[in-house]
Amino acid sequence: GAGLAGARGFFCCRFLSSLLSSPKSDCRLGPGQLAAPRALAVEELPGDDLLNGVKLVVETPEETLFTYQGASVILPCRYHYEPALGSPRRVRIKWWKLSENGAPEKDVLVAIGVRHRSFGDYQGRVHLRQEKEHDVSLEIQDLRLEDYGRYRCEVIDGLEDESGLVELELRGVVFPYQSPNGRYQLNFHEGQQVCAEQGAVVASFEQLFRAWEEGLDWCNAGWLQDATVQYPIMLPRQPCGGPGLAPGVRSYGPRHRRRHRYDVFCFATALKGRVYYLEHPEKLTLTEAKEACQEDDATIAKVGQLFAAWKFHGLDRCDAGWLADGSVRYPVVHPHPNCGPPEPGVRSFGFPDPQSHLYGVYCYRQH
């Protein structure tokens, strides 16, 4: 209808005006109106009546793509016509990231012919592959924690457009995080901050649910990305909702982002570097631990890095060591006597006195 045509006209206008540095005021539309100044771009295409009876088809993968932070990934997207056309047509391509968990929708890239433009945090990190005819796959380089989610690939031919979805997930590990001041001390914004300080982001419900399926059992409630508060239980018991409830992810529902206080569930991805326990002749204070890692051309490891090394690199060490946040932890892949509980996991000694000389240190070195 007119509204749909107006929306498409606005896209053409917005793309060309940004590409040609034209004032955005030229693009304002009234109800049902095409964008007059820039709608001429639609007429530049071969006659749109050629598509009468021809279907535009966009193909994207059904399966979720998995990768890791710092990597490059290709989001596949191809299109074709049914029946096939005898001559090529110039189309417009738009990639954007869908809104999720309260985060706004983000434009990623728009292109027409060889001209293209990327936006925001994606500038300099994305481009279209276009190695084969009708291939408009998007390559994202130097992936960041916030890049995971659902992306839409839209192909626009005149007034015809079709699109497909690509879901991107980063391989990672969910871990609960508690303030040095004790249980339930973090509002939502403070939860975001402490996760970022540990090389992580606040986990989504899907990530927490997947961690629960893999065995995560934690009785303290924590913030998730959508500002709900939940916790995963494998073994129902009295302090955790009672033994009569089935295993699952328990929810307190949405909570006030500033007033309410809980722990937080963070999500860290697989590492490009290496976490290791520094062999040192003496036990160290927290300050000495940081200096010792620097002398070894490394930095003291963050909590998220230690969890990722435990999960993805099999780091297995029964030695307690300092981490960047002032906590002391150690990773166990193969439980054995005198090394804590019988389950694999990252053990914690909490936040000891920073001046104590009882612990070693875990360092992180980039490849």
C-alpha positions in Angstrom: 0.0 0.0 0.0 0.9 3.7 0.0 2.5 3.4 3.5 4.7 0.5 2.4 5.8 2.4 -0.7 6.5 5.4 1.4 8.7 3.4 3.7 10.6 2.0 0.8 10.9 5.5 -0.7 12.2 6.8 2.6 14.9 4.1 2.6 16.0 5.0 -0.9 16.1 8.6 0.1 17.9 8.0 3.4 20.5 5.9 1.7 21.2 8.2 -1.2 21.1 11.4 0.9 23.7 9.9 3.3 25.8 8.6 0.5 25.7 11.9 -1.3 25.9 14.1 1.9 22.5 15.6 1.1 20.5 17.3 4.0 18.2 14.8 5.7 15.5 17.5 5.7 15.0 16.6 1.9 13.7 13.2 3.0 10.7 14.1 5.1 7.5 12.3 4.0 3.9 12.9 4.6 1.5 10.0 5.0 1.5 7.9 1.9 3.9 10.0 0.0 7.0 8.9 -1.8 10.2 10.8 -1.2 10.1 13.2 -4.1 13.6 14.5 -4.3 15.3 11.1 -4.0 12.6 8.8 -5.5 14.3 9.4 -8.8 16.8 6.7 -7.7 14.0 4.2 -8.1 13.5 5.2 -11.7 17.2 4.6 -12.4 16.6 0.8 -12.2 15.5 -1.1 -15.4 11.7 -0.9 -15.8 10.0 -2.4 -12.8 7.3 -4.0 -15.0 10.0 -6.5 -15.8 9.3 -8.1 -12.4 5.6 -8.8 -13.2 5.2 -12.5 -12.5 8.8 -12.8 -11.3 9.5 -13.6 -7.6 12.5 -12.2 -5.7 13.8 -14.8 -3.3 16.3 -14.2 -0.5 18.2 -17.2 1.1 19.8 -17.2 4.5 20.8 -20.1 6.7 18.3 -21.5 9.2 20.9 -22.7 11.7 22.5 -20.3 14.2 26.1 -19.3 13.4 28.6 -19.7 16.3 31.9 -17.9 16.6 34.1 -16.1 19.2 35.2 -12.7 20.2 37.9 -11.1 18.0 37.2 -13.5 15.1 35.8 -12.7 11.6 32.5 -14.2 10.5 30.5 -14.3 7.3 26.7 -13.9 7.5 25.5 -15.7 4.4 22.8 -14.1 2.2 22.0 -14.8 -1.5 19.1 -13.9 -3.7 17.7 -15.1 -7.0 14.7 -14.6 -9.2 12.0 -17.2 -10.0 11.9 -17.7 -12.9 15.5 -16.5 -13.6 15.9 -13.2 -15.4 17.9 -13.0 -18.6 19.8 -9.8 -17.7 21.2 -8.5 -14.3 19.4 -5.9 -12.3 20.9 -3.4 -9.9 19.5 -3.9 -6.4 19.9 -2.2 -3.1 21.1 -4.1 -0.1 20.5 -3.3 3.6 21.8 -5.1 6.6 20.7 -4.3 10.1 20.7 -5.8 13.6 17.3 -6.3 15.2 16.2 -4.9 18.5 16.5 -7.3 21.4 16.3 -7.1 25.2 15.6 -3.4 25.1 18.6 -2.6 22.9 17.7 -0.4 19.9 17.7 -1.6 16.3 21.1 -0.8 14.6 21.8 -0.1 10.9 24.9 -2.0 9.9 25.4 -1.4 6.1 23.5 -0.2 3.0 24.8 -0.6 -0.5 23.8 0.1 -4.1 26.1 -1.2 -6.8 29.7 -0.7 -5.7 28.8 2.2 -3.3 28.2 1.3 0.3 28.1 2.8 3.7 28.5 1.3 7.2 27.2 2.7 10.4 28.1 3.3 14.1 30.4 0.7 15.7 30.4 -1.3 12.5 32.3 1.3 10.5 35.6 -0.2 9.2 34.6 -3.7 10.4 32.0 -4.8 7.8 31.7 -5.2 4.0 29.7 -7.2 1.5 31.4 -10.2 0.0 29.8 -10.1 -3.5 32.3 -12.7 -4.7 29.6 -14.4 -6.9 26.6 -13.1 -8.7 23.7 -12.5 -6.3 25.9 -13.0 -3.2 25.4 -10.2 -0.7 26.8 -11.9 2.4 28.1 -9.7 5.2 31.5 -10.1 6.7 32.1 -8.8 10.2 35.6 -8.5 11.4 37.0 -8.2 14.9 33.8 -9.4 16.5 32.8 -7.8 19.8 30.7 -9.1 22.7 27.8 -6.9 21.7 27.7 -8.1 18.1 25.8 -11.3 18.8 22.1 -11.3 17.9 19.8 -11.4 14.9 20.6 -9.7 11.6 18.3 -9.1 8.7 19.5 -9.0 5.1 17.1 -7.1 2.8 17.3 -7.0 -1.0 15.3 -4.2 -2.7 14.6 -4.2 -6.4 12.5 -1.2 -7.2 9.3 -1.6 -5.2 9.9 -5.2 -4.5 11.8 -6.3 -1.5 12.5 -9.6 0.4 14.6 -10.3 3.4 16.0 -13.1 5.5 17.3 -13.5 9.1 20.8 -14.7 10.3 21.3 -15.5 13.9 24.8 -15.0 15.3 25.9 -16.4 18.7 29.3 -16.1 20.3 30.7 -19.2 22.0 31.0 -18.3 25.6 30.5 -19.2 29.2 28.0 -17.8 31.7 29.2 -17.1 35.3 27.6 -15.6 38.3 29.3 -12.5 39.8 28.9 -11.1 43.3 30.1 -7.7 44.6 33.1 -7.7 46.9 30.7 -6.1 49.4 28.6 -9.3 49.5 25.4 -10.9 48.2 22.8 -8.8 46.4 24.7 -5.5 46.2 24.3 -4.6 42.5 21.6 -2.7 40.7 21.2 -3.4 37.0 23.6 -0.6 35.8 26.3 -1.7 38.3 25.8 -5.2 37.1 26.6 -4.1 33.6 29.7 -2.3 34.8 31.2 -5.2 36.8 30.6 -7.6 33.9 32.4 -5.2 31.5 35.3 -4.9 34.0 35.6 -8.7 33.9 35.8 -8.9 30.1 32.2 -9.9 29.8 28.7 -8.6 29.2 25.4 -9.2 31.1 24.1 -12.6 30.0 20.9 -13.0 28.0 18.1 -15.4 29.1 19.0 -17.7 26.2 22.6 -17.8 27.3 21.7 -18.6 30.9 19.2 -21.2 29.8 21.9 -22.9 27.7 24.3 -22.8 30.7 21.6 -24.4 32.8 21.2 -27.2 30.2 24.9 -27.7 30.5 24.7 -28.1 34.3 24.9 -24.6 35.8 23.3 -24.7 39.3 23.3 -21.4 41.3 21.0 -20.4 44.2 21.6 -16.7 44.1 19.4 -14.6 41.8 21.1 -12.3 39.3 20.4 -9.7 36.6 20.0 -10.7 33.0 20.3 -8.5 29.9 16.6 -7.8 29.8 16.6 -6.5 33.4 14.8 -9.6 34.7 16.3 -11.4 37.7 16.6 -15.2 37.5 18.7 -18.1 38.7 19.3 -21.7 37.4 18.6 -24.7 39.6 19.6 -28.3 38.7 19.1 -29.8 42.1 15.9 -28.4 43.8 16.5 -27.8 47.6 15.0 -25.9 50.5 17.0 -22.6 50.3 16.4 -22.4 46.5 12.6 -22.3 46.0 12.0 -25.6 47.9 12.5 -29.3 47.0 9.0 -29.6 45.5 9.7 -27.4 42.4 11.1 -29.0 39.2 14.7 -28.1 38.0 14.8 -25.1 35.8 15.6 -21.4 35.5 13.6 -19.6 38.2 12.5 -16.0 37.6 11.7 -13.0 39.8 10.5 -11.2 36.6 11.5 -7.7 35.7 13.0 -5.5 38.5 13.6 -1.8 38.8 17.0 -1.1 37.2 18.2 1.4 39.9 16.4 0.5 43.1 16.6 -3.3 43.2 19.8 -5.1 44.0 20.9 -8.6 43.2 24.0 -10.4 41.9 24.5 -10.6 38.1 25.1 -13.3 35.5 27.9 -12.4 33.1 28.8 -13.9 29.7 32.4 -14.1 28.4 33.4 -15.5 25.1 36.3 -17.8 24.0 39.7 -16.1 24.1 42.2 -15.1 21.5 44.9 -15.2 24.1 46.1 -17.5 26.9 45.5 -17.6 30.7 48.1 -19.3 32.8 49.1 -19.7 36.4 52.4 -17.8 36.9 55.1 -20.0 38.4 56.7 -17.8 41.1 59.0 -18.7 43.9 56.9 -16.8 46.5 53.2 -16.1 47.3 52.1 -12.6 46.4 50.0 -9.7 47.6 47.5 -8.4 45.0 49.8 -5.5 44.0 52.8 -7.9 43.7 50.6 -10.2 41.6 49.8 -7.5 39.1 53.5 -6.5 38.9 54.6 -10.1 38.5 52.3 -10.5 35.4 53.6 -7.3 33.9 57.2 -8.5 34.4 56.1 -11.6 32.4 54.8 -9.4 29.5 51.2 -10.1 30.5 48.4 -8.6 32.6 46.6 -10.1 35.6 43.7 -12.1 34.3 40.1 -11.0 34.6 37.3 -13.3 36.0 35.7 -13.7 32.6 39.1 -14.7 31.1 39.6 -17.4 33.7 36.2 -18.8 33.1 36.7 -18.8 29.4 40.1 -20.5 29.7 38.6 -23.2 32.0 35.7 -23.9 29.6 37.4 -23.6 26.2 41.1 -24.2 26.8 40.8 -26.8 29.6 42.7 -24.8 32.2 42.9 -27.2 35.2 44.9 -26.0 38.2 44.5 -26.6 41.9 46.4 -23.4 42.8 44.5 -20.4 44.1 45.5 -17.2 42.4 44.7 -13.5 42.4 42.6 -12.0 39.6 42.2 -8.4 38.5 39.1 -7.7 40.6 40.9 -8.7 43.8 39.2 -12.1 44.1 41.1 -15.4 44.4 40.0 -18.4 42.3 41.2 -21.5 40.6 39.9 -23.6 37.7 39.2 -27.4 38.0 38.4 -29.5 34.9 39.1 -32.9 36.4 38.2 -32.9 40.1 40.5 -34.8 42.4 41.0 -35.2 46.2 42.1 -32.1 48.2 40.9 -29.8 45.4 37.4 -28.8 46.4 34.0 -30.2 45.5 33.6 -33.3 43.2 32.2 -31.2 40.2 34.2 -29.3 37.6 34.1 -25.5 38.0 35.9 -22.4 38.9 36.3 -22.3 42.7 36.3 -19.0 44.6 38.0 -17.9 47.8 36.1 -14.6 47.6 37.9 -11.3 48.1 40.7 -11.8 50.7 42.8 -9.0 52.3 44.8 -7.6 49.3 47.9 -7.6 51.5 47.9 -11.3 52.3 50.8 -13.4 51.0 48.8 -16.7 50.6 48.2 -16.9 46.9 49.7 -17.0 43.4 48.3 -15.2 40.3 46.7 -16.0 37.0 48.0 -13.9 34.1 46.6 -13.3 30.6 48.8 -12.9 27.5 47.4 -12.0 24.1 48.5 -14.1 21.1 
